[in-house]
């Protein structure tokens, strides 16, 4: 994320109104607006693969998967983010048009410019969402997936998956080969 030039406070209402007509997406953190950079083709392919498989898996369940244009609203700390994939089965989310407040699963495909933020402050912010059960980080440089799952004590436990593994997303009763998440992705040689 890159901070916009204007450092004045922007209300959540003004932010949401601006996003309706903005040609670029912005994330919102406690009155500050940050322009989002475009994604690589690899990033888009991985996100689409994940969203498509989740959509097929969730069909008829009452649970809905959304892609990168649906925001996650962390109401308790006044933040809006655009995750790559977000899933909710909470009926309260149906009342919102362009964001969710009660997701069970959030997936971020890591980019070189956002990886540290996705692992650090963004994950800390997402943990404020009581409904969130899993936070998944997907590498776009190698077959590697990290799933952070909230346990019954409220602690976040890491489940790491590599090239030969089957990923399990307990929050949405989903399993697939890690390799399937990377279908049609060609990695650059080191």
N, C-alpha and C positions, 0 to 999 in steps of 0.2 A: 504494500500500500504506500501511496505517496500522498502526503498532506497537501491539501489545496492551499493556495496562497493566502486566502482570507482566514484569519485565525479567530474571527468573532464567533460567538456561540450561535448555533443554529438549532431551533426547536425541532423535536421529532416530527411535528406536524408539517413544518416547512420542508424538512428533509424528504418526507414521504411524498409531498406534493411535487417537489422538484424532480424526484426519481421518475414520476409518471411521464415526464416529457424529456428527460435528459437523454442525449444520444450515447452517453457512457454511464456505466454503473458506478455507484459510490457506496462505500460502507460507512456506517455511522457509529461513532464511539463518543458518547457523553457530550454531545454538542459539537463535535468536530467531524468533518466530512472528508473522506479519503477516496480519491479516484482509484479505480481498479485497472490494472494493466490487462491487456488481451492475453489469451491463452494460446499455447502452442497446439498444433494439430494432434500431437501425442496426448496432451492433456485432455483435449476434447474427445478423442477416441476412447480413452480409458473411462472418462466420465460417462459417456454414452453407453459403453458396454455395461458398466455397473448399473446405471439407471434402467437400462433395458431388461437386464436379468432380474433386478428387483421388481420392476413393474410386472413382469410375467409371473414371478413367484407370488406376488401379493394379490394378483387378480382375484376378485371375489371375496377377499378377506375383510374388507372394510378399512384396510390400511392403504395409504397412498404414498407413492414416491414422487418427488418433485426434483427438477433439475435446477441449474445455476441461476435462474431468474427469480426464484422464490427465496425470500430472505428469512433468516432465523432472527426472531425478535427476542432478545434477552431483556425482558421488561424490568426485572429487578435492578439492573445496572445501566439501563438506557442505551442499549446497543442493538444495531442491526447489522448482520453479516449476510453475505451471499455464499453459502456452502455449495460445493459442486453437486452434491446429492443430499437430500433431506427427506426423511420418512416420518410420517405421523399416522397414528391410528386413533388419536384423540379427537372426538367429535367436536370439541370446542374450537379446533383449528378450522373447521368448515365455515366459521363466521368471518374469517379474514380473507381478503382478496389477493394480497401479494406478499404475505409473510405467514410464518407459523410461530406459535409460542410454546407448543407442547410436543416437540419431536421426540421420538424414541431413538433415532439413528441419524447421525451426521457423518458424511464422507467428504474428505478433502483430498484432492489429488495434489501432491506436493510440487511446487515450482521452485526453482533455485532462488528466486527473489522473495518468496513468501514462506519457505519451509520453516525458518526459525520462528516466525510469528505464529504460524499454524501450530507448531509444537509447544510454544510458550504461552504468550498472552492470550491468544485466541482460544486455546484449549482451556486455560484457566477461566476465561469468560464463559465458554460453553458449559463448564461444570456447574455454573450457577443455575442451570435449567434442571429443575427437579425431575422432569419427565425423561431427560436424556439417559439412555442406558448404554449406548455404544458410540464411540468416536473412532472413526477409521481413517488412517493416513495411508495413502497409496503413492508409492514412488513412481515417477515417470522415467527414471533412468535405469531401473532394473526391476526384476520381478520380486517385489517386496511389499508386504502389506502388514501394517501394525493396527491391531484392534485393541482399543482401550475399553474395557467393559467394567461397569459399576457392579460391585458384588453386593451381597446382602447387608454388609456392614457399611456400605456407602463409599468404600475404597475403590479406586480405579486400578484394575489389573491389566497388564499388557499381555496380549496374545500375539506373537509374531509368526508370520506365515511367509514361507519362501517358495521357490519355483515349483517344487514337487508336492506342495501341501494343498489340502482342502480347507478353504476358509469357512468358518462357522460364525454367522451373525445371529446370536441367540435372540435378540430383540425382535427379529422378524422371521425367525425360523427358516433361515436361509443357509444353504451350503453350496459351494461350487469350487472347482479347481482354480487356484490362483492364476494359472496360465490362461483361463477363460477370460479373466478381467483384462488381459493384455492382448486379446484377439486383434489381429491386424496392426499391431504395433511393431515397428522395426526399431531396435535400439541402435544408436550410433556406436561405432567401434571406439574403444578407449584410445 
